[in-house]
Amino acid sequence: MNIHYNNNLKHLASQLRNDSTQSEIRLWKYLKGKQLGVRFIRQKPIGNYIADFYCKELRLAIELDGLSHHDEETMKKDEIKEAYLNELGIEILRFEDKEVLGDIDNVMVVLIDYIERRNYRR
């Protein structure tokens, strides 16, 4: 299924890249430059949403959730976003900011395992 690029979100995505959270900066150090064998990009507009990180090859979005994502309204919005991405055939891996900042090794184990399983299935 084709992914619609919403040109109206281009400026916001650029702004989000410039104003990255500490957890986004930390994870990006491990994702950039095809270090895991696949290319990730930051703040990818998809439809009316922006994925924190996206890998086209794996059709994988990575979402980092801070404290604001525990708010009931935000959780509902996250569910709608996730359902939309799933309809496009995009899987989502979610990590808490505190996981990325406090236990990056475990986050990387999960990501590497996911990538290896996806590559094995091809």
Solvent accessible surface area in square Angstrom, and as a share of the most:
residue,aa,sasa,rsa
1,M,158,0.71
2,N,139,0.71
3,I,45,0.23
4,H,114,0.51
5,Y,96,0.36
6,N,18,0.09
7,N,105,0.54
8,N,134,0.69
9,L,29,0.14
10,K,118,0.50
11,H,141,0.63
12,L,76,0.38
13,A,1,0.01
14,S,42,0.27
15,Q,86,0.38
16,L,68,0.34
17,R,80,0.29
18,N,122,0.63
19,D,98,0.51
20,S,21,0.14
21,T,68,0.39
22,Q,125,0.55
23,S,1,0.01
24,E,18,0.08
25,I,73,0.37
26,R,79,0.29
27,L,0,0.00
28,W,51,0.18
29,K,118,0.50
30,Y,75,0.29
31,L,0,0.00
32,K,91,0.38
33,G,74,0.71
34,K,116,0.49
35,Q,107,0.47
36,L,34,0.17
37,G,53,0.51
38,V,1,0.01
39,R,156,0.57
40,F,6,0.03
41,I,48,0.24
42,R,63,0.23
43,Q,7,0.03
44,K,42,0.18
45,P,7,0.04
46,I,0,0.00
47,G,3,0.03
48,N,116,0.59
49,Y,59,0.23
50,I,19,0.10
51,A,0,0.00
52,D,19,0.10
53,F,1,0.00
54,Y,5,0.02
55,C,0,0.00
56,K,160,0.68
57,E,90,0.41
58,L,0,0.00
59,R,64,0.23
60,L,0,0.00
61,A,0,0.00
62,I,0,0.00
63,E,7,0.03
64,L,11,0.06
65,D,14,0.07
66,G,17,0.16
67,L,161,0.80
68,S,76,0.49
69,H,47,0.21
70,H,100,0.45
71,D,76,0.39
72,E,146,0.66
73,E,113,0.51
74,T,33,0.19
75,M,91,0.41
76,K,122,0.52
77,K,119,0.50
78,D,21,0.11
79,E,108,0.49
80,I,93,0.47
81,K,24,0.10
82,E,55,0.24
83,A,52,0.41
84,Y,66,0.25
85,L,1,0.01
86,N,75,0.38
87,E,126,0.57
88,L,17,0.08
89,G,45,0.43
90,I,1,0.00
91,E,76,0.34
92,I,25,0.13
93,L,35,0.17
94,R,77,0.28
95,F,11,0.05
96,E,47,0.21
97,D,34,0.17
98,K,153,0.65
99,E,59,0.27
100,V,0,0.00
101,L,80,0.40
102,G,66,0.64
103,D,72,0.37
104,I,10,0.05
105,D,106,0.55
106,N,70,0.36
107,V,1,0.00
108,M,17,0.08
109,V,96,0.55
110,V,57,0.33
111,L,0,0.00
112,I,71,0.36
113,D,66,0.34
114,Y,8,0.03
115,I,8,0.04
116,E,107,0.48
117,R,110,0.40
118,R,43,0.16
119,N,66,0.34
120,Y,190,0.72
121,R,152,0.55
122,R,152,0.55
